[in-house]
Amino acid sequence: VVLPQAIGEALSMIAYGWVLHYETNLAGPIILLLLIGYTSAAVMNTLSALMVDIYPQSPAMATALMNLTRCWLGAGAAAAILPMIDAIGNGWAFTVIGFMCFLCAPAMVVVWIWGYDWRRQRHCREETSLGNHISN
């Protein structure tokens, strides 16, 4: 579910940069900002649900750490974007950011392929550990 959303976010980000670069009609950037906002919120909500599912013993901590990481990355991006735009222009700056989003896609594919087995193995370990604690 999250992979098409992440790809859409990256493509929208790249398109946004080039629409700004060529100074098109105002409707272009506004529509692309809508797409970026929707896809980034969809990605974060999907990943938040995944984090709660992966860490059912401490979902609040998993969500808090994910939000903290998201805020740190947002602060870094906000600090870096203006110097990037000044150095390489709108189109290339947002292309770099879009490709950084693409770099996250393989991690999502890895979780998609092996995540179910990892979760099953973790549950088996927890049940074994719980059985050892009860028998002691």
Phi, psi and omega in degrees: 000321187279333184298312177297326178294318180293321178294319176298321178297314181296315179296320178296322179295316179295314180298321179301315180299319182284329175294321176293319182300316182272003175050057180282187178302150182300333181297325181301303179299325181294316178296318179293324175297323175298314179296318179297315180297316180296310184291323179291322176293321179295319178297313182295320179294319178295315179293328176295317177296321177297317180297320178294323179290323181288323182242070183292339179286331183218066183293328180294320179293319179297316180294319180296317179293324177294318178294321178297315178298317178299318180292320176298315179295322177295320178294319178296318179294319179295324179286331186269337191292318181295316174298325177295315179298318179296324184279317188235357178093165183300311185301310182288326179298313180285337173293319177299314180296319178298318178292330174295324174295320177298327180295338178279342183300319179300327177296322178292324178293320178300314179295322180297318184283311188253355186299319181298317178295320178299317180295316179297317178297320179296318179296322177296317178298318180295319179294320178295317179295319178295320178295323178292322180291322180291320183286338179278000000 
